[in-house]
């Protein structure tokens, strides 16, 4: 048996829900996005404190959009279950 056939046979034997791995990978993007949003927002507040209301509103909007992506990543394994 060749090495390729052995790898193919082992790959078929994977069992379980791979959706949890997919969600773990899907959570990386929103996590990085939230870090960038609040890091840049803190810098903007330090440079221009008089615009705190506008900056904070934009931070919250960006945070909500990033977390919506995380929730979509959480729901997708249930919508399209592993078969």
C-alpha positions in Angstrom: 0.0 0.0 0.0 1.4 3.4 -0.9 1.8 6.3 1.5 -1.0 8.2 -0.3 -3.4 5.3 0.1 -2.5 5.0 3.8 -3.2 8.7 4.3 -6.5 8.5 2.5 -7.6 5.5 4.6 -6.7 7.4 7.8 -8.5 10.5 6.7 -11.7 8.6 6.2 -11.7 7.4 9.8 -12.0 10.9 11.3 -15.2 10.9 13.4 -17.0 13.5 15.4 -18.2 17.0 14.9 -15.8 19.1 12.9 -18.0 22.2 13.4 -16.3 22.9 16.7 -12.9 23.2 14.9 -14.6 25.4 12.3 -16.0 27.7 15.0 -12.6 27.9 16.6 -11.1 29.1 13.4 -14.1 31.4 12.8 -13.6 33.1 16.2 -10.0 34.2 15.3 -11.2 36.9 12.9 -13.6 38.7 15.2 -11.1 38.4 18.0 -8.5 40.2 16.0 -11.0 42.7 14.8 -12.1 43.6 18.3 -8.5 44.1 19.3 -7.8 46.4 16.4 -11.0 48.4 17.0 -10.3 49.1 20.7 -6.6 49.6 20.2 -7.1 52.2 17.5 -10.0 53.7 19.5 -7.7 54.2 22.5 -5.1 55.8 20.3 -7.7 58.1 18.8 -9.0 59.1 22.3 -5.5 59.9 23.4 -4.9 62.1 20.4 -8.2 63.9 20.3 -10.1 63.7 23.7 -12.7 66.2 22.6 -14.1 63.7 20.1 -14.7 61.0 22.7 -18.4 60.6 22.0 -18.0 60.1 18.3 -15.0 57.7 18.7 -16.8 55.7 21.3 -19.9 55.4 19.1 -17.8 54.1 16.2 -16.1 51.7 18.5 -19.3 50.2 19.7 -20.6 49.9 16.1 -17.4 48.1 15.0 -17.6 45.8 18.0 -21.1 44.9 17.3 -20.3 44.1 13.6 -17.3 41.9 14.7 -19.3 40.0 17.2 -22.1 39.4 14.7 -19.5 37.5 12.6 -18.6 35.4 15.6 -22.2 34.6 16.2 -22.6 33.6 12.6 -19.6 31.3 13.0 -21.2 29.8 16.1 -24.6 29.1 14.3 -23.2 27.7 11.0 -22.2 24.2 12.4 -25.8 23.8 13.5 -27.3 25.0 10.3 -25.1 22.7 8.2 -24.3 19.8 10.4 -21.5 17.3 9.7 -22.7 14.3 7.7 
